[in-house]
Each structure stands twice: as structure tokens, then as C-alpha cells.
Amino acid sequence: MGVSNKTAIVTGAGSGIGAGIAAKLAKHGANLVVCDLNGDSAKSVAEKINTAGGRAIAVSADVTNWEEVSAMAEETVHVFGSVDILVNNAGALKDNSILRMPLEDWELVINTCLKGAWLCCKAVLGHMRAQGFGRVVNIASRAWLGNPGQSNYSSAKAGVVGLTSSLALEFASHGVTVNSVAPGFIEAPMARRLPPETQEKVINAQPIKRPGRIEDVANAVLFFCDEETSYVTGQILYVDGGRHVA
């Protein structure tokens, strides 16, 4: 049970939260497809998983490109025989006031976070439906509720939440669950780029006065991926120290 012998694709898994999720699933017995735009980073994560006794391959793919995403899904089935789990983690941040935000920064974030998740779902859900089993976990963000300076990112992550709900309804009768995890401030490369005063302000706004750990997010993803979590779909699990209710 659990995720043992299941095959998981994790996008944006070359570093940070994605790498942590891949390592967590591999530790619990899943075969991993480590997907990242940076092929060298993907290879490094896959090598660490294999060295630790797991099974992983690295795939360099742009999640906004249908041909590359489709090829990734086909390679996964070719190598491991199935695709059972998809974790849509790939994302991008380009914060700015809407009056100063270039159109290309809007498009980059929307395309990476939302279009990328949609394309990856499109590529794997046919396989999941045919086998009568699947787990899709979309990494949203507490920011989908709205953040100043993040009109692109908040909009993209709100779209991810809507995508989760729609696909949960479409595929519930096929043994496929679709859920989302919404992290808050997590100690990862993306968050560390924030100015120290901004980091302090965010932590002080939380009931739990510490940054989240990558492990916290990975544990939430593992819960949704479990073979026994078959009666849970269309949900948002916040991993944000309680900030969404503060």
C-alpha cells in the first residue's frame, strides 16, 4: 500500500520543494521521474535517489511545451510501465506592482504555474483513467488568496485551485483523485530570495512563528499520493503555519 512500486512524475524537481517531494516519495518506495527545465539539476536529484537505493530517471522538459510534456509521459510509461502519480510543482516568481509588471512576466508565471500544470495533467490522465488508478497533486500556494505585488502568481495559483476542483470532478469515477497542497513561507531557494525584512514580516503574520520546512510540504503530498487515500479528492491542504486563517 502507500506509494510502494507506484511511478511518480514530479515537475520542478531539480531543487527545493520539488527535490524534497521526489526524495520523500522515493524513500517510501515509488519510482521517480525527476522532471526539471535544468537537465543537470534533474540528473543530480535522480542520482541521489538511485544512490540511496531508489529508482529514478531524470527528464529535462519545459512544462509549457506540449511536445516535451507528452514525450515525458510516454517515456515514463516506457521505462516503468505506468504513470500513477503526478505532482505539478514547477513554478516561477516575478513579483511586481501591476503598473510596473511587464507583460512577459505575467505570461511567464501564468504559463509555468497554470498552463504547465494543465499540460502535464492532460498528458497523464488518459493513462490513469485506463488503468483505473491515479493521484494528481497540484502545488498551489497560500498566495492564491491574494498578495500585493503578486497579481500574476496569485492569479496562476488561483487557477491551479480551480483546475484541481474541475479535474477532481471529471475523474472521480475513474479511480483518480486530484488534490492540491498550498504552502506558505517555506525555507526553500525561492523564499530565501525575499529581503530579510519581508521574511520576518511574513513569519510574524503566522500563528506558528517559524518558516515551514520542505519536509512539511513533502509529507502533505505523500498523504494525497497514498493508495489508501482514495476517498479524498478536490481538496486544498494548507501548509502555512496557520496563516490562511490568521
N, C-alpha and C positions, 0 to 999 in steps of 0.2 A: 504494500500500500504506500501511502505517501507519494513521493515522486520517483521512487526507485525504478530504474530501467525506462523511464519516460524520456523523451527527447525534447529539449527546450531551446528555443531561439531567444537570445537576449540582445536587443539592439543598444547601441551606445555603450557597449560592454568593455571598451578598451581601457576604461579608467573609472574612478569614482564610484558612484552608486551602482552603475551597470556592472562593473567588475565585481563588486561585492555581492550583487544578486547572483551572478553567474557562479561565483565560488560557493555560495550558500546552497544553490540547487545541486551543484556537483557533489558537495560534501554529503548530501542526502541521497545520492545515487543516480541523479539524472545525467543523461548525455547532453553535452552543451555545444551549441553553435554560437560562438562568440563573434558577434557582428559589430563592426565599427567602421566609420569612414577612414580612420587611420589603420591601415592594414598591419603595420608593425606593432601598434598597441594591442590589436586583437590577437596577434600571434603570441605576444608576451603573456597575456592573460591565459590563453589556451595552453601554452607550455607549462605554466604554473599549475593549472588544473591537472594536466597529464602527469606531471612530476609527483603530484600529491596522490596519484592513484586513480584519478578520474578519467573520463573520456571526453575529449573536446576537440573541435576543429575551429579554425579561425576563418572568417569570411570578411573581406573588405567590400562594403556595399554602401551606397548612398541611398538612404531610405526614401528620398524624394524621387528616385528614379525607378519606374515600374519594371523595366527590364532587369535591373540589378536585383531588385527585391524578389521578383519572380524566380530568377535564377538561384537565389539563395534558398528559397523554399524547396525548389526541385533538388538542389544539392543535398539539403538536409534529409529529404526522403531517400535519395540515392545512397547516402552514406549510412544512415541509421535506420532506415526502413519506415519511419513515420515522423510526423511532427505533432507533438502532443501539447506543448506549452509554448506560448508566445508572450514575451514580456516586452512591451513597447516602452523603452526607456530613453531612446535617442531624443535629444533636445538641444535648444540653443537659447541664449540670452543676449538681447541687445536693448538694454533699458534706455529710455529717454522720454521726456515730455512729448506728447503727440505733436506739439508745434515745432519741435526740433528733430523729430524722428524721420529719417529718410525712408522713402518707400521701400527700398531694398532691405532695410532692417525689419520692417513689418513682414515682408514676404519671406525672408529667411526663417524667422521664428515660426510663422504660421505654417510654412511648408515643412519644416523639420519636425515640429511637435505634433501637428494635426494631420497634414497630408501624409507624412511618413507613417504615422500610426494606422491611418486608413488603408494605405497601400499594403502594409505588412499584414493587416487583418484580411484584406482581400486575397492575398497570396496564400494564406494558410487555412482559411476557414473551410474551403472546399475539402481539403484533406481531412480536417477534423470532423466535418459532417459525415463524410464517407465512412470513417472508422467508428463513429458514434461516441467519440470522446474528444474533449479539448478543454484547455484552460487558457484564457487570454487575460492578462493583467496589464492594464494601461497605467503608466506612471503619470498621474495628473500633478496637481500641486495645490496647496492651500491658496495659492495666488489666484486660482480660478474665481475666488470670491471677490477679487479686485485688489489691486495695489497701485498706488500712484507711480507713474513712470514706467508701468508695465502694461500698457494697453495692448501691445502685441502678444506678450507672454500670457497675460490673464485671459485674453480672448482665445488664444490657442488652447490653453488648458481647460477653459470652459467648454470648448469644442470637444476635447477629449472626454470630458464627463458626459456630454450628450451622446457621443459615439458609443461610449460604454453602455449607456442605457438602451440605445437603439439595437445594438448587436446582442445584448442580453435577451431582449425580446425576440429577435429573429432566430436565435439559435438554441433557446432553452429546450425545445422539443427534440434536439439532436444530441443531447448529452454534452453540450458545450456551455461552459459558464464564462461570463465576461464581467470582470470587476476592475476597479481602479484603486490605486493607493495614492494618497495626496500628502506628500511630505511637506513639512515646514522647513525651518532652518536646520540643515544637516551639515555636519562637518565633512565637506567634500570640496574638490577643487573649485567648482562654480561659486559656492558660497564664500570661500576664502578670498575671492577677488573683491568682495564688498569692502568698503572702508571700515576700519575698526569701530568707528563711532556708530555706523549703521548696524554692524553686527551686534553691538551692545544694546542698541535701541530695540532690535528685534527680539533678543533674548529677554530683555526686561518686560516685553509685552506678553510673554508667555507665562502661564501658571507654573510650568516646570522650568526652572531658571537655569537651563543648560542647553547647549546645542544638541540636536539629535545625532545619533551615530549611523553610519551606513548600515551597520548590523540591524538597527531598528527597522529600517526600510526593508532590508532583505528578509527579515522574519515575517513581516506583513505579507510580502509577496509569496513566501513559502506557504503560508496559510491558505491563500487563494489557489495555489497550484496543486495542493494536496488532492489525491484521488478521492479521498473521503469527503471533501468539501463540495459535495455535489448538489446541495440544496441552497447554496448561497450564490446569487448572481445579481448583477445590476447594482452593486454596492460601491460606496466610497468609504475607504478606511483612512482616516486622517492619522498621520504620524507626525504631529506638530507640537507636541508638548502641551496640548490643550488650547493652542492659540485661536483655533477657529470658533471657540465658544467664549473666549475671554473678552 
